[in-house]
Structure formats: structure tokens, C-alpha cells
Amino acid sequence: MGDNNSFTSHFVELRSRLLNSIIFIFIAFVISYIFAENIYNFLVEPYAKAVKDDQNSRRLIFTALHETFITYIKVAFFSAIFLGSPVLLIQIYKFIAPGLYKNEKKAILPYLVSTPILFLLGGLLVYYLVMPLAIKFFLSFESLGSNTTLPIQLEAKVNEYLSLIMRLIFAFGISFQLPILLNLLARIGVVNSEYLKTRRRYVIVIIFALAAILTPPDPITQVGLAIPLLLLYELSIFTVRFIEKKKDKDNLKDA
């Protein structure tokens, strides 16, 4: 009977924390929709800067009556998830924290802090480096045309551009969680630093394949994702080795 009551109370607490997270995300969505135009302008800034000195008159177009409205909904949802993710992580941590020992709480806390930071770094990389380079790369395929051929000029759609940059921000942000994943696997004994070092060549192939799947079919964004992931993998090897040395020291003290 006691086990059933314990399970029920845990389930009620989990539901309550998830509900709090959903309410926060909903409030963030409403506020984001109110400021959707400002968020839209922020996301369009890389494109605006990339074509600022262009001789052609640039614009973003929409071809359906509802396209701009749907785009603002997407922008608000994107912003709400972006802002709500740390809150969700904190609620999950608060749910599991009472069942953890003091040293386990200390071990989890760095991951809780570094997860949104790494996600933000991935998003910033997209916004300030990858997108401007990718835009210039795509614009290089434009043609002025001649007497016998028509010019080829980009007429970017609002929905398609924003879908691309939001997808890339999420793809880079999630991919940047690689060190978190590998360190957690190392803590529970699934991998170690030597294993990660010997599998490096396979990981390189997997990372480039993953970059090709998550990004558009162009070398700029693919390399822009693959190289940081390779650096993060190397960083993971270093941090896993550090964890192993700390474990060895703790074991010596206990002995």
C-alpha cells in the first residue's frame, strides 16, 4: 500500500512540474507572439547584413495570404521553446534531486548549467557565422543573364528563410550537447577516454554524415556543423579523462 502511495505522490509531483513547464512555455509563446515582429527582424538580420552592400534590390516575399501569420506563429513557438527549455530542465532536476545523494547533486549541477549554454553557443554560431557565409554562398549562383538567357535572381520566401534558420539553430544547439552525452555515458561506465580515442576515425565519418542530414545540401553549413562537433568530441575526451582521474583519486582515498 505504501509503495502505491509513494508512486502516486511521485506521479502527481511529476505531472505538476511538467504542467508548470507547459504553462511557462505557453506564457512565453503569448509574449513571443506579441513581439513576433521584433523576433522576426532579429532572425532576418543575418540575411539583411549579407545583402546590405548588394546592388540588387533585396526583399523577402510571401506567396500565400496566410504565410506571414503562420510564420509569426512559428517564430513565437520557436522563441517559447528556446526560453522554456531551461525551465523544463530545472523542473526535472527539482523532481529527481530529493532522491539523489549530495555528491550526485553536485555531479548533475554542471550538466544542468552547461546544457543551455552549449545550446546557446550552437545557436550563436549559426546566427553570426554559418548563416552569413551560407547566404553569400547561395547568392554566388545568381546570374545577370544575357541577350539570350534570363537572369537568375534570388527571391527568398519569408517562411522558407525563417524555417531554415530556426531549423539550423535547433540542429546546432542539439548537436552541441555531444560533450554532455559523452560525459554522462562515461560517468555510468558505458564509455571511457581510451574507447573514445580509438573510435575517433569512425566518429569523424558519423559526424560528417550527421551534418549532411541536419543541414541543407551545401558545404558551408555542413562543414560549419562538422568542425565544431569534432572539436567538441576532442574536448569530451579531455573531460572524460579528467572524470576518470578524479574517480581514481576518490577510490584511493576510500582505500
VMD Tcl script that draws the C-alpha trace (Angstrom):
set ca {
  {0.00 0.00 0.00}
  {2.85 2.35 0.89}
  {4.54 1.74 -2.46}
  {1.33 2.66 -4.31}
  {1.00 5.88 -2.31}
  {4.66 6.70 -2.97}
  {4.25 6.06 -6.72}
  {1.07 8.17 -6.82}
  {2.71 11.09 -4.99}
  {5.73 10.94 -7.33}
  {3.46 10.82 -10.36}
  {1.43 13.80 -9.09}
  {4.63 15.78 -8.45}
  {5.99 14.96 -11.92}
  {2.69 15.97 -13.52}
  {2.69 19.20 -11.53}
  {6.24 20.10 -12.59}
  {5.56 19.28 -16.24}
  {2.37 21.34 -16.06}
  {4.33 24.29 -14.63}
  {6.78 24.00 -17.54}
  {3.96 23.85 -20.09}
  {2.28 26.91 -18.52}
  {5.57 28.83 -18.66}
  {6.09 27.83 -22.31}
  {2.51 28.89 -23.13}
  {3.02 32.29 -21.44}
  {6.34 32.65 -23.29}
  {4.51 31.79 -26.54}
  {1.88 34.51 -25.98}
  {4.52 37.12 -25.12}
  {6.67 36.00 -28.07}
  {3.70 36.33 -30.42}
  {3.14 39.90 -29.22}
  {6.79 40.63 -30.05}
  {6.87 38.29 -33.08}
  {7.76 41.12 -35.46}
  {10.79 42.07 -33.33}
  {11.93 38.43 -33.17}
  {11.36 38.15 -36.92}
  {13.53 41.23 -37.53}
  {16.25 39.71 -35.33}
  {16.23 36.41 -37.25}
  {16.25 38.21 -40.61}
  {19.25 40.34 -39.61}
  {21.90 37.87 -40.98}
  {20.21 37.99 -44.41}
  {19.85 41.80 -44.27}
  {23.55 42.24 -43.40}
  {24.70 39.74 -46.03}
  {22.90 41.64 -48.82}
  {23.40 45.16 -47.42}
  {26.00 46.21 -49.99}
  {24.35 44.33 -52.84}
  {23.47 46.37 -55.93}
  {20.23 44.43 -56.41}
  {17.12 45.50 -54.53}
  {16.56 42.72 -51.99}
  {13.35 41.69 -50.26}
  {11.65 38.74 -48.62}
  {8.39 37.67 -50.23}
  {5.35 35.63 -49.27}
  {3.13 33.88 -51.81}
  {0.13 32.85 -49.69}
  {-2.30 35.07 -47.80}
  {-1.77 33.22 -44.52}
  {2.00 32.75 -44.86}
  {3.11 35.71 -42.74}
  {0.61 34.84 -39.99}
  {1.79 31.20 -39.89}
  {5.39 32.42 -39.90}
  {4.76 34.61 -36.84}
  {3.16 31.60 -35.09}
  {6.29 29.54 -35.89}
  {8.57 32.32 -34.66}
  {6.61 32.62 -31.39}
  {6.68 28.84 -30.88}
  {10.42 28.73 -31.60}
  {11.06 31.53 -29.08}
  {8.84 29.86 -26.45}
  {10.67 26.52 -26.74}
  {14.03 28.30 -26.67}
  {13.11 30.21 -23.49}
  {11.19 27.34 -21.88}
  {13.82 24.61 -22.23}
  {15.94 25.78 -19.23}
  {12.78 25.96 -17.10}
  {11.87 22.39 -18.10}
  {15.39 21.20 -17.20}
  {15.19 22.91 -13.79}
  {11.79 21.31 -13.09}
  {13.14 17.86 -13.99}
  {16.16 18.45 -11.75}
  {13.94 19.51 -8.84}
  {11.91 16.33 -9.33}
  {14.90 13.96 -9.20}
  {17.04 15.95 -6.71}
  {15.36 14.68 -3.50}
  {16.32 11.11 -4.43}
  {19.98 11.95 -5.00}
  {22.92 11.98 -2.61}
  {24.76 15.25 -2.04}
  {27.70 14.23 -4.27}
  {25.27 13.14 -7.02}
  {23.56 16.54 -6.91}
  {26.97 18.21 -7.30}
  {27.74 15.94 -10.25}
  {24.49 16.74 -12.08}
  {24.52 20.52 -11.49}
  {27.34 21.27 -14.02}
  {25.38 19.41 -16.72}
  {22.26 21.38 -15.87}
  {24.17 24.66 -16.32}
  {26.21 23.65 -19.38}
  {23.26 22.23 -21.38}
  {21.57 25.61 -22.15}
  {24.98 27.30 -22.51}
  {26.09 24.81 -25.17}
  {22.72 25.12 -26.92}
  {23.10 28.91 -26.94}
  {26.66 28.63 -28.33}
  {25.37 26.44 -31.16}
  {22.66 28.99 -31.95}
  {25.12 31.90 -31.87}
  {27.44 30.05 -34.25}
  {24.56 29.69 -36.72}
  {23.43 33.30 -36.37}
  {26.77 35.10 -36.56}
  {28.91 32.82 -38.74}
  {27.20 29.97 -40.57}
  {24.13 31.79 -41.94}
  {26.01 34.86 -43.30}
  {28.53 32.59 -45.06}
  {25.79 30.29 -46.37}
  {23.74 33.22 -47.71}
  {26.74 34.60 -49.60}
  {27.45 31.10 -50.95}
  {23.88 30.72 -52.27}
  {23.87 34.24 -53.73}
  {27.04 33.41 -55.69}
  {24.89 31.25 -58.01}
  {22.91 34.24 -59.24}
  {23.32 35.25 -62.88}
  {22.74 38.61 -64.56}
  {21.73 36.90 -67.78}
  {22.39 38.00 -71.36}
  {20.50 38.70 -74.57}
  {19.64 35.02 -74.92}
  {19.23 33.94 -71.29}
  {17.10 35.17 -68.41}
  {18.75 36.40 -65.20}
  {18.73 34.14 -62.15}
  {17.96 36.12 -59.01}
  {17.05 35.05 -55.50}
  {13.55 35.94 -54.28}
  {13.67 34.45 -50.79}
  {10.37 33.48 -49.15}
  {9.75 34.62 -45.58}
  {8.56 31.21 -44.41}
  {11.37 29.25 -46.07}
  {14.14 31.53 -44.80}
  {12.89 31.55 -41.20}
  {12.25 27.78 -41.25}
  {15.85 27.30 -42.40}
  {17.49 29.49 -39.75}
  {15.30 28.11 -36.93}
  {15.98 24.53 -38.03}
  {19.71 25.22 -38.11}
  {19.68 26.84 -34.66}
  {17.94 23.79 -33.19}
  {20.19 21.37 -35.13}
  {23.38 23.10 -33.94}
  {22.05 23.57 -30.40}
  {21.12 19.90 -30.00}
  {24.34 18.71 -31.69}
  {26.35 20.83 -29.25}
  {25.05 18.59 -26.44}
  {27.59 15.95 -27.56}
  {30.01 16.59 -24.63}
  {27.10 16.31 -22.16}
  {26.03 12.96 -23.63}
  {29.54 11.50 -23.72}
  {30.35 12.65 -20.18}
  {27.13 11.13 -18.83}
  {27.93 7.86 -20.62}
  {31.41 7.95 -19.09}
  {30.00 8.50 -15.59}
  {27.82 5.39 -15.81}
  {30.69 3.36 -17.29}
  {29.43 2.89 -20.86}
  {32.48 4.60 -22.45}
  {35.93 5.75 -21.35}
  {38.57 8.09 -22.76}
  {40.55 5.26 -24.37}
  {37.43 3.99 -26.12}
  {36.65 7.48 -27.43}
  {40.23 7.90 -28.71}
  {40.31 4.56 -30.55}
  {36.89 5.23 -32.19}
  {37.88 8.69 -33.41}
  {38.06 7.76 -37.13}
  {34.55 6.26 -37.06}
  {33.21 9.27 -35.20}
  {34.58 11.62 -37.88}
  {32.59 9.75 -40.55}
  {29.45 9.73 -38.37}
  {29.73 13.45 -37.62}
  {30.04 14.42 -41.30}
  {27.11 12.11 -42.14}
  {25.06 13.70 -39.36}
  {25.98 17.18 -40.56}
  {24.83 16.25 -44.08}
  {21.46 15.07 -42.71}
  {20.80 18.00 -40.35}
  {21.85 20.83 -42.69}
  {20.97 21.94 -46.24}
  {22.93 20.30 -49.07}
  {25.72 22.88 -49.16}
  {29.33 22.63 -47.93}
  {29.23 25.81 -45.80}
  {26.62 24.68 -43.27}
  {27.80 21.05 -43.32}
  {31.41 21.96 -42.54}
  {30.17 24.68 -40.16}
  {28.48 21.97 -38.07}
  {31.01 19.16 -38.52}
  {34.15 21.06 -37.43}
  {32.70 22.36 -34.11}
  {31.37 18.85 -33.37}
  {34.83 17.37 -33.96}
  {36.31 19.96 -31.59}
  {33.63 19.17 -29.02}
  {34.39 15.46 -29.38}
  {38.06 16.14 -28.64}
  {37.00 18.28 -25.67}
  {34.83 15.38 -24.49}
  {37.83 13.04 -24.49}
  {39.69 15.53 -22.28}
  {36.77 15.96 -19.84}
  {36.13 12.19 -19.66}
  {39.82 11.65 -18.84}
  {39.50 14.29 -16.11}
  {36.47 12.43 -14.66}
  {38.44 9.16 -14.70}
  {41.38 10.73 -12.83}
  {39.00 12.18 -10.23}
  {37.38 8.75 -9.77}
  {40.81 7.15 -9.30}
  {41.71 9.74 -6.64}
  {38.41 9.15 -4.82}
  {38.98 5.39 -4.90}
  {42.49 5.83 -3.43}
  {41.08 8.00 -0.62}
  {38.40 5.39 0.16}
  {41.03 2.63 0.17}
}
mol new
graphics top color blue
foreach p $ca { graphics top sphere $p radius 0.5 }
foreach p [lrange $ca 0 end-1] q [lrange $ca 1 end] { graphics top cylinder $p $q radius 0.2 }
display resetview
